[in-house]
Amino acid sequence: MVRAMAATALLILSGCAGLPPREPTAVSNGLLIVSARVRGAVLGFTSDMADSATLEQLGPDGEPLPGKAASAGVSDEGQAYFLDLPPGRYALTSVSFRARGVRYRVEVPPALGRKEAVDLRPGTAAFLGDLTLDGRFPDFDVAVERALSVIGHWLTPWMRRPVIPRDADPRGADRGVEAEARAMRAARATLGATQWRGAVEARLRELGAPEPVKTKGAIRPKEIPLRPEGILSWRDTLEWGAPKRAVGGLTWSDPDGTARVAIFFTSAAARGFSGFEAAVREMRASASTANVSDQGELYEVRVATRVGTAARVTSYHYPVGTLVGSKTEIVVTETVLVPDPAGMYTARLRAAQGEFERVLPAFREFLLQIVLGPPKPAEAKSESVFLPL
């Protein structure tokens, strides 16, 4: 009873959906994400998505820690978010959703919640799972009592929305890589303008899950096809057409501007190649001496399912046949180095300064859609063989 009353109070206090997401108050604090669907008791093909939930923090022996309950403060697109939690082990205790003008709460059995508990590491994002619960019709007298509560709220809509218990049995929870990747991508969209984006991006990198395939077309969208090459496979998200091919490399050019994208592979056995770390040091030195504004800063860029190290260089070019300083072309180049067991990939965007920021988002999206490595050989189709007698 005490546990249910505490959960009800937390749900009521978390009803302010218009508040902005809470930013982290400590570097070690993190966030938890949960998705839950409650199927109808009578019509099983109908369901309600939970827009709030509660959890409890567990001690070293799996016991609930007093005063360490929390309620999801943000919900969006079928997911509830617990923000600014200290590191520890957490178990889901309830989920809730709005329907018929009231809020319904489903209690998660304590044994199940603690069995499916997750560890939240310092400063990270973690996934409690994508839960499915089967609604169960209560005893007749209980159903009548709850129906009267709903009708009573309809007659007094100015009163606080009641929280009504809902009977449901857990069907299962999907905590696989694909389910978590979907949850993290949705979190990135919801929390993209907050400091939580960094933790979500870091978790996506850990999962190594590919981005959803880009589609084209508004009425009947189709996946942009994957085009195999010797060192990688790519999708024409840039819409710049076919690349120019060279040994170990590909180059795409913007037909409407000066931008060029190049991706090439350096074998570990190549002459002069001293390894990824040496290449990064050389790139940093080049960026720090090229221009004062570049400052040699290194940052991470996702390439396919991997993470590359990137730097930006601003350079000045004087066209041949003109006086030095009379006409200057300013070019910005972003170089991304990606380690590989067999060597290193290099991806590069080069464009005039006025075009660079316009083309950069398309370049980053292009990198997310490629598949590094030689294309996998197509499986041979089995054919039946007729042997005449």
N, C-alpha and C positions, 0 to 999 in steps of 0.2 A: 504493500500500500504506500509506504513512504517513497519507494522508488518511483511509483507511478505518479505521485503528487509532485515530486521533483521534476520529472519529465514534463508534466503538464505546465508547470511554472516556466520551465525553460522554453517550451514551445510558444507560450504566450509572449514572453519577453523578446523572442526572436521574430516577432511578426512585423517588424519595421523593415519591409523590403526595400523602401526607398533610400535607405542609408547606404553610403558608399562602402566598398569593401574595406575592412580594417587592415591597415598596413602592419608589417612586422614591428614589434616593439623590442625585439632582441635578435641578434644575428643567428642565434641557435634555434629560434622558433621556426616551426614549419606549418604545413597544411595537409589536411586529409580530405579525400574526395570519395563520395559514395553515390551510387545510383541505385534506386529501388523502384520496382514496379509491383503494385498490388492488383492481382487479377480479381475480377468480379466473382462473388460467391454463387450467383445464379447464372449469369452469362459469362462463362469463362473466357470468351474471346474479347471481352472488354477489360480495361485496366486503367488504373490511375497511377501517375508518376509522383513519387514523393518529392516534395519541395522543402522539407525540413527533416532533421534527424537529431538524435542525441547520442552521446557516447560517454564512456567512463574510462579513466586511466587506471591501469592495473599495476599492482605492486610486484615485487620480485617473485612472489609465490603465486601470482595470478589472482590475488584478491583485489577487489575494488578499493581504491584509495579514497578515503573520506574527503568530501569537498572538491573532488577532481572531475566532476561531470562537466560536459560542455555541450552547447547547442550549435548547430550549423547557422552561421550568420548570413550566408549568401546562398542563393539558389538560382539556377538558370539552365534552361534546356534540359530538364530532367536530372540535373545533378545538384547535390548539396555540398557545400564547402565549409569545413571547419578551419578557420584561420587563426594564426598566431598561437599555435599550441606548442608547449615545451616538449623537448624530446621525451620519448617514453613508449610504452606499449598501451594500445587503445583497443577497446571493444565496443562495437555498436550495441546500443540498448533499445532504440526505438526509431521508427520512421513515421512520418505523417504527411498527409496531403489534404487539400481542400476540395470539397465536393458538396453539392446541394446546400450551399450557403454556410456550412459548418466545417470544422477541421476534424479529421479522423486520425487516430493514433494507433499504430500497430506495435505492440511490444515484441522485441526480439528475445527469445528464450535465453536466459543468462548463460546456460551451458554452451549454446551455439555461438553466442556473441564472443565468449572468451576463447572458444576453440578456433574461431576465425579471426582472432585479434591480430593486429599488425603492429610492427615496430616503426616508429617515426624517428629517423635519424636527425641529428642537428641540422637545421637550415634546409631541409629537403621537403619534397612533396611525396606523398604515399597514397595508395589506392586501397580502400576498404572492400571494393568489389562492386559488381553489377548484380544486385539481388533480385530475385523473383519470389513473390509470396502469393500463395493461393488463398483467396478470401474464403472464409467459412461462415455459414449462416448460424447465428447464435440460437440459444433456446428461445422459445416463443415469447415468454414474458420479458426476456432481456431485449429482444428485437422490438417489442411494443414500447418499452421504456425509452429506447434510443430513438425510435421514430417520433415519439412525443417530444423529445428534446429538439429534434430538427424542426418539427412544426412550431414548437414554442419560439424558436429563434426566428422563423418566418414571420410570426405575429409581432415580434419585438425586435426588428432589425437594428434598432439603435443600441441594443445591448451588446456586450462583448461576445464575439464568436465563441461558442462552446467547443471544447475538445472532447470528442466522443470516442471511446475505445472501439477498435475494429478487430475482429477475430480473423486470424490468418495463419497459415502454416508455411514455413519456409520450404520452397521448392529447390533452391540451389543458388549459388553465387559464382559468377564468372570472374575469375581473377587472372585470366590468361594475359599473355603479352598483347594480343590484339585488342582485347577489351580495355586494358589499361592504357594503351596508346590512344584509343578513341577518347577515353576520359581525359587524358592529358592534353590532347589537341583541343577538346572543348574547353578545358580550363584555360588554355592559352588564349582562346578567343574571349572568354569571359573576363579574365584577370589580366589581359594584355596591357592595360594602362596602369597597372600597379607594380609594386616591387616583387610581387609573387611570381611574375613571369619568369624571372631567372631560375627559381627553384623548379618550375614546371619544365622549362627548356632543358635543364640539367637532367631531369628524370627521363625525358624523351631521348636524350643522347645515350643514357644508360641502357634504355630498352633497345636501342638500335632499330627501332621500327621505321619502315619507310613511310613517307608521306602518302596520303591518298592520291591515286592517279588523277592527274588533271584531265578535265573533260572540256569538250567544246560543243557549243550549240545550246540554245535556250529552250526550245520546245522538246527535242529529243536528244539530250546530251549524250555524246559518245566519248569514250576514252581516247585521248591522243595516243596513237600507236607508238610502241617502243621500236626504235630503229637501231639494229645491232651494228657495231663497228669492231675493229680489232682490239681496242683497249677499253671500250665501254659501250653501253647502249644509251641512247638519248631520246628525248621527246621534244618535238618542235614547239615548245611553249613560247620561244622567242618570236616565232613566225618570221624568221629570217631566211628560211629555205635551207638547202643542203649545204654542208660545210665543204671547205677545201681540205683535202687530205694530204698528209705527209707521213713519213715514217714515224710512228709513235705519237702522232698528234692530229688534232682537228681544229679548224678555225672557222668561225662564223662571223659574217660582217653585216651590219645594219644597212639595209638598202636605202634608208632615209636619213642617214647620218654618218658620223665618223666612228661610231662605237664598233669595237671588235672583241670577240670572246674567243679564247684559245684554251684548249685542254690538251695536255700532253703527258706522257708517261716516261719516267727515267728509270731504267733498269739499275738494280743494285750493282750490276757488273759493269756499268758504263764507265768509260774512262773519265777521270776527274770527279766522279761522284763520291763524296765522303760520308754520305748518310743523311738522314732527315734532320738530325739536330744541327749538323754543320750547315745545312741549307737554311735552316731557320735563323741561325746566327748571322749568316751572310745577308739574308733578307732584312733583318733588323738593322744591320749596319748600313745597308743601302738606303733604307727608309730614313734613318736618322741623319744622313749626310746629304740627302737629296734636296730638302727644303725645310725651312724652319718650322713651317706649319705642320709637317708630318710627324716630327718628334720621335720617330722610330717606334711608335706604339704597336704592339701586337694584340690581336683579338681573335676570338674563335668564330668560325663560320661553318655551318653544317653543309656537308657535301654528301648527297645520298644518305646512307645510314651512318656515316662517319662524321668526325669533327676535324676540321682543318685549322691550321694556324695562318692568319692573314695579316697583311700590312698594306698600307696605302702610300703611294709616292706621287708627288706633284713635280712635273718636269716642264721645262721651257724649251721650245724649239723655235729656231729662226730659219724661215724658208730660204732656200738657196737662191742667191741672186739679189738679196735685199741687204740693206745696211743693218748691222747688228744693233738691235734695240728699236729699229724703226717699225718692225712688225713682229709680234710675238704670238706664238701658239702655245697655250697652256694645256697640258695633257695630264689627266689623272689616271693612275693605274692601281687597281687592287689585285694583289696576288695572293692566292690561297694554296698552301702546301698541305698535302694529305699523305700521311705515311701509309705504306703498303708493305706486306711481308716480302714482296719481290722488288721493292724500290720505292718510288714516290710519284704521286700524281701532282701536277701543277695546273691550277685553273686561274685564268687571268682575264680581267675586264679592263680595257683601255678605251678612253673616250675623251673628247674635248671637255674642258672644265664645265662649260655650259650645258653639256648633255649628260654628264656622269651621273648626277643625282636622279635624273629621269630614268636612266637605263638600269641603275643599280638594283631596284626591286625585282625587275624581270630577270636579271642575272642570278640573283639569289634563288628565285623560284626555279630557274632552269637547273641550278646545281642540286636542288632537292629532288628533282624528277629523274636524274640520271641514275644508271646502275653501273657501278664500277666493276671492272674486270671483263675479260673476254666473254662473249655471249655463250650461254649454255647450249650444247648441241641438242638439236631437236630429237626427241625420242622417235626411233624408227617404228612405223606403224606395222603391226603384225598382220600378215596376209596369209590367208589359208591357201595351201598348195594342193592342187588336184593331181593325184598320181593315177594315170589310167592303168587298168589291169591288163 
